[in-house]
């Protein structure tokens, strides 16, 4: 009999319940460390994807291909999270399956989510600060810095309902990437299982809360540099939009609604639907 090198969907569901049990049993220090590096990995991916695609991104005739290039590069972020080992809030929305199976409590779930979310923020903002201070955004006569501000302004200008919906669609795909990587039994298969869903969400322009912790905080840091501000204005960003780009607009205008959408996308459309499909009927 030929041995399978993957798990069936039902086996994945069972495996993710076990994973949830293991995750809540990590010490607080483990959760913090693994959360910080996950935020950093996603931020590294955001830095690289912006650098690779920003010139094409600012030309309407090449916008589509710029999104595709950005998506190819950004996929490396979740690959690092999964393969190297770390704790990412959005992927951890699948831990709800452990609650459904009564293997972990709601309190344990929420505590784990909170610690990891805050730690992801620390890792993301650390990279954003270091990148803006390193001069990396000076690339192409500071146009990379200007593009960073432009992206941030666009994200905080989303209406609340759009931010929530884009967050739902994003984490639906992110959690499917985690689901697929759990099904895979070797590194190559895990990478491929992650790559395509992440490529889809980035190309489509969906909103990822942890990625936005880098994108928007980097824009806030970058606007303190007059050269980056001038470059952003050259790219068509209104000065009033740059002035209004701050921590309040970040949290209220983007992070909170996108996070809510991410939670709905991961818990409702992946964790709950697959639990009903593969585990609930066995009770």
NORKALIN-V508751 format. One record per pair of residues at least 12 apart in sequence whose C-alpha atoms are under 7 Angstrom apart, sorted by the first residue. I is the first residue (numbers start at 1). J is the second residue. Records with the same first field share a line. If there is no record, write none. Layout:
I=J / J
//
This chain:
5=184 / 185
6=183 / 184 / 185
7=183 / 184
8=183
10=278
12=179 / 182 / 183
13=275
17=95 / 97 / 98
20=95 / 98
21=98 / 103 / 104
24=108 / 109 / 112
31=87 / 115 / 116
32=115 / 116 / 119
34=86 / 87
35=86 / 87 / 88 / 116 / 119 / 120
36=119 / 120 / 122 / 123
37=86 / 123
38=81 / 86 / 87 / 88 / 120
39=120 / 121 / 123 / 124 / 210
40=123 / 124 / 127
41=77 / 80 / 81
42=77 / 78 / 211
43=124 / 127 / 211 / 214
44=77
45=73 / 74 / 76 / 77
46=74 / 211
48=73
49=70 / 73 / 74
50=70
51=144
52=70
53=66 / 69 / 70
54=144 / 147
67=202 / 203
68=203
71=199 / 202 / 203
72=199
75=195 / 198 / 199
79=191 / 194
87=116
88=116 / 120
89=113 / 116 / 117
90=171 / 262
91=174 / 175 / 178
93=263 / 266 / 267
94=175 / 266 / 267 / 271
96=267 / 271
97=271 / 275
120=210
121=210 / 213
124=213 / 214
125=213 / 214 / 217
128=214 / 217 / 218
129=218 / 221
132=218 / 221 / 222
142=227 / 228 / 231
143=228 / 231
145=222 / 228
146=228 / 229 / 231 / 232
147=232
148=218 / 219
149=219 / 222 / 223 / 232
150=232 / 237
152=215 / 216 / 219
153=241 / 242 / 245
155=254
156=249 / 250 / 253 / 254
157=253
158=253
160=253 / 257
163=207 / 254 / 257 / 258
164=257 / 258 / 260 / 261
165=261
166=206 / 207
167=206 / 207 / 208 / 258 / 259 / 261 / 262
168=261 / 262 / 264 / 265
169=206 / 265
170=201 / 206 / 207 / 208 / 262
171=208 / 262 / 265 / 266
172=265 / 266 / 269 / 270
173=197 / 198 / 201
174=197 / 198
175=266 / 270
176=197
177=193 / 194 / 197 / 198
178=194
180=193 / 194
181=193 / 194
207=258
208=258
209=255 / 258 / 259
216=250
220=245 / 246
//
